[in-house]
Amino acid sequence: MREIKRVKKSDKSMKPTSIKEIGDIAGKKVLLRLDLNVPMKDGQVVEDFRIRKSMPTLNFLISRGAKVIIISHCEGNKGATDNTLKPVFEHLKNTLPTASPIFFVEDYVNEDTVATVGALKNGEILLFENLRKYEGEKENDADFTKSLAGLADLFVNEAFSVSHREHASIVGIPKLLPSFIGLLFESEIEHLSKTFNPPRPFLFVLGGAKFGTKMPLIKKFLEIADTVFVGGALANDCFKALGYNVGTSVVSDGNFDLKDIVLNKKIVLPVDVVVKGDRNIDVKSPQEVRDDEMILDAGSESILQLEELVGNSRYVLWNGPLGNFEIGFKEGTLELARKIAGSSAESVVGGADTLAAISLLQLEDKFNFVSSGGGAMLDFLANGTLPGIEVLKR
């Protein structure tokens, strides 16, 4: 994860305008920024959480007779130049209401594209190809931004999960068109803002890696939360700061003074860890890790520890895995998901691996709110705003 950016805050009383206040849009061309960057394999969508979360806003616009032009990005295979939204297009064709025709266009800027947009009828949808195929997107290029904005009458941002990026489709277009936030985006702001003054006791569980990027967040929530449980590779940095041997475990780059953090009475660390050595996988105390061992997950005693913390809390905020989810060390994360889902605490969760665990267990409806954002969620929690929110306040 990249470093959390500090965003200059504007008047807190100002809020982006919701599409609920959009007025009569029959016949209007609406440029809709979605995040359709979903897991795909062999040319098919394998998990459609973000697509499903976008549907209420899409249906809202269609039902009011708008001509909807969807723009999005996808990463697919990192580094690949052929990442395409065509599988998402096929998925949408099979899931949209039959009365809503959808078309796919590969090129943003040519005469044929302008003609295709002009031929759209009320309630029809056009999906453009991957934004990231254009350098102007990441660079927030003025000409590229104008070409996008020139296709529509209005702009709706329903991509909270990428609104920490200062890209053309996030911060450029709102400067050129009347702009609104979608229903999911509005819900993200509402639910995540509640974490700044939540019911108590309040438990914050933070996992994942790269302590340097998350230190401001931990310091902030040590002031807000009653308990902060630090897991995943972040815990390795804490163990190291306590003088424990972390063997070959993943730790953050750079030297951080974590003394005040690890000694804070609100901080809770795993009491046991799953380690892998040259031959065996074992569970042991963090103080017992050998030179040749790598910490890869939270142990069973740590899960019991978390179960008690969750059970004693009225509000739980969770972002990030407890183990190396990508290489199969999922059990700690899955167990935590089960514990929170089965508790009476109000729960807000987010992060890519967190969402993967919830999806795997089919527990999405057991949480009060599941954020579509990973990095955006963390940035919002750290700063109380995002670049994509600030520009919509204009």
N, C-alpha and C positions, 0 to 999 in steps of 0.2 A: 504494500500500500504506500502511496505517496504521502508526503508530509501534509498535515492538516493546515490549510490556509486560513489566515485570519481575514475575515471579511469586515470591512468598515460598516458598522451598523447605522441604519437610518432611523427615523422616528418609529418607535415600536408600535405606535397607535395606527400606523399605516399598514394596510394589508393588501396583498395582490387581490384583484377582483376575480371573484368566482364566476364560472360559466353559468351559474344560477342567475346571474344578473346580466346575461349577454343580450337579452332582448330578442327582437324578431330577426332571425337569421335565414329565413326561407330564401333560397336562391343565392345565398352568400357563399363564397369560396372560403373555407376555413382550413388554414394550415395547422395540422395537429401533430405536435411533437410527442411521440410515444417512445418508450424504451422497450423495444422488441428483441433485445439482446438476450435470447433464451438458449438453453442447451439444445444442441442439434447433433444428430448422428446419422450418417448414411443418407443425408438429404432429407431428414425428417425431424420435426420438433419432438423432443423427448420429455420436456417439462415446460408447461405453459403458464406458470404462475403470473408472470408479468403481463402476458396477453390477456388472461382472464381478468386481472385487476384493471385493465384499460377499457374493458367492454362497457361499463356503465357510462363513461364519458363519450365513447364512440356512439353508443345507442342514443344518448341524449342529443347529440348533434344531428344524427340521422333522422330521429323522430321529429325534429323541428325543420326538416327540409334543407339542411345545409349540404353543400357539395364539399366532401371531406377529402383533403389531401394529406395523407399520412407520411411523415418523414421520421426516420429512425436510423439507428446504427446497429451493427452486429459485429462481434469480434471473432466468433467461431474459433478457428484454429489461430492462435496468436502468431502474428507475423505473416500470415497468409495474405495474399493480395486478391484472392478470389472469394473472400467471405461474402456471402449473398443472403438476401432476405427472401429469396424465392421459396424456401421451405416454409417460412412464416406465411407467405402469400397463400400457399396451398392449404396450410392449416386454417387460415382465416376463411377461405372459401368454404370450408367444411363446417365452420362453427358460427359464421354470421347468419342472421336471419335471411331467408331466401329472397326476401323483397329488397335486399341491399346488394346490388351488383358491385363487385370489386374488380379493379383492373391493376395491372402491374406495369410500371414504366422504369426502364433502366437508366435513362439519362435525364439529368435535371435541366440542362441548358441547351435547348435547340428549338427550332421552329415547330417540329412535330410535337414536342412536349407541350409547348404553349397551346397548340391546337387541341391536343388531347384534354388538357385542363379546361379549355374553353367549351369543349363538347360535353362536359359532365352535366348530368341532370340532377335535380334535387334528390337527395338521399343516396346518391352514388358515392363510391369510395375509390380513391386512387392511392396505391401504395408505391412509393418510390424506392429505388434500390438503396443499398447501404450508404449512408452519409459519409462514412469514413473512407470511402474510395476517393474522396475529393479532399485535397490538401487544404482548401479554403475553409473546411469545417473546423478542424482543430486550430487553425491559425486565426479564426474569426475574421477572415478576409472580407473587406468591404464589398467588393464586386460580387463575391459568391453570396454574401448575405442579401444583397439587393436582388440577385436573381431568384433567390428563394422567396423573399418577401413579395416580389413582383407577381407571384403566382396567385396571391390570395388577397382577400379583403380583411380578414381577421386572423389572429394567431392564438392558439391554445397550447399551453405547456402542460402536458400530463406525464412528464418524465422527471419526477422528483429525483430518481435514482442517479441521474447524470447532471443534475442542476448545480453540482459543485464544480462543474467544468465551465471554463469561460470560452465556449465554442460558439460558432456562428448561430447554430440552431437553438442555443440556450440564451445567450446574452446579446446577440446581434439583432435578430429579427424583432424582438420587442421594442427596439428603438425606432422601428419603421412602420409597425402596424399596431392598431388597437389590440391589446393582449389580455389574456385571462388565464387562470389556472383551472385545471380539470378537477374532477370530484375526488380522485385518489390523492392528488397533490394537496388539495385542501385538507383531506383527512390526515395525511402525513404530518402537516404542520400542526394540526390540532392535537394529535396524539403524542407526538414527540415533544411538543411544548409543555405538556403536562408533567414531563419528567423533571422540570425545573421546580415544581412545587407539588410533589406527589403525595398520595396517602402514605402513612407510616405505620410500621417500619418499612423502609425502602432498601431493597437489595439490588445492587448493580453487579452483574456478572460480565466480565470482559475477557475474551479469549483472543486467539490469533497470535500474530507475530508483530515485530518491529515496535519495540517499546518507545523509541524516539519519537515516532509519529503519534503515539497515543498518550504520551506523558501529560500533555496539557489537559486531555480529557480526564485522565485519572485524577490529576490535581483538582480539577473543577468538581468532580463528583465526590471527592473526599470531603468537600464542603457541603454537598447536597445530600448524599446518601447516608444511610445509617451503617451499611456494610458494603464493602467493595471486594468481591472475590475476583482474584486475578488468576487466570488459567492459561492453558496453551503454552506457546513458546514465550509469551510474556512472563510467565511464572519462572522460566529458566533464568531470566535476567534478575529476578528477585532472589532466587536461590543463590546465584553467583554473588550478588551484593551482600548476602548473608554469610558468604565465605564457604558455601557448599561446593563440592566438586560436581560440575555438570557434564563431565565427560565430553562426548562429541555432540552434545545437544545443540540445537539451533538457538543462537543468542543474537541480539541486535548488534548491528555495526555501531562503533563509536563507544566512547566512555561516558557513562551517565552516573551522576551522583544520585543514587536511589535511596540513600540512608534514611532521609525523612519519610520516604514513601513506605519502605519495607518495615519501618518501626512504628508507623502510624497504627493506632489501635483499631482503626476501621478496616484495615487491610487483612484479608484472609487468603492464605495460599493453600494449595493441595497438601494433604497430609501424607499421601502416598502417590506414587507415579509408576506408570508402565514403562519399562526400559527394555531396549534391545541391545544385546552385546554381540560378540562374534558368533556365538552359537545359540543362545537362548533368549527367550522373551520372559521377563520376570516382573513382579510387582514388589516395590520396596519403598522405604522411606527416602525422601529427597536427600537426607544426609548420608545415605549409603551408596550413592551412585559411584561407579568405578570409572576409571579413565577411558575404558573401551566401550562404555555404554552410552546410549542416546535415549533421552526422555522423549516419549512419543504420545503419551496420553495420561489422563488422570486415572488413579486406581479406584478400587471399589470403596475403600474407606473415605476417599475424597467425595465420592458420590453420596455416601451416607451423610457426610458433612454438609454437602449442598442441599440434600433433602431436608435436613433440619433447618438450615437457613431459609430455604424457600417456605417451609411450613410455618415459620415464625414471621413471615413478611406479608404485608398487605399489598405491596407493589413490587414487581420484579421487572427490571430492564436487563435484556441480555443481547450481546452482540459478540460473535466470534466463537470458534470451536475450542474444545478443551484438549484436542489432540491433533495429530497430523492427519486430517480428514482425507486429504488427497491420495495418500498412499495406503489407506485402509484402516487407520487407527481411529475408528468412529465411535466405539462403544461408550466412552465417557460422554461425548456430545449427545448421542442418542438417548442415553439414560437421563441426562439433564433435561432434554426436551420432554421426556415422559414425566419427570418429576414436576416441572413447571406446568405442563398441560393438565396434570391431575390435581393441582393445588387449587385453593380458593383465592389465591392472590390475583390481583389485576396484573396482566402481563403484556409487555411490549417487547418484541424481539425483531432482530434483523441481522443482515450479513449473509453473504453467499453460502457459506458452509452451514450456517444456522438454518437457512431456508432449505438447503438440501436435506438436512436431517429431518426437518419437519415434514417435508414432502415425502421422504422415504417412509416415514411412520404414518403418513396421512392424518396428521394432527392439526392441520392449518386452522380448523374452526374451533380449536380448543384454547386458542390464545385471544386475548382481547384485541390485539392489533399486531399484524405481521407487516413490518416495513418492507417496501420494495427496494430500499436503498442499503448499500453496504458502506462505501466510502462517504456517500452523501449523508447517510444517517449519522455517522461519526462526526462529520464536519458540522452538521446542524446542531448536534448535541454540544459540540465544543464552542460554537460561535453564536448559536441562536438564530442563524440565518445562513443563506447561501447566495452566491452570485446570481443564480437564476431566480431567486426570490427578490433580491434587491432591485434588479432591473424591471421587474414587473410592478414595482411600487411607483414607477414614474407616472 
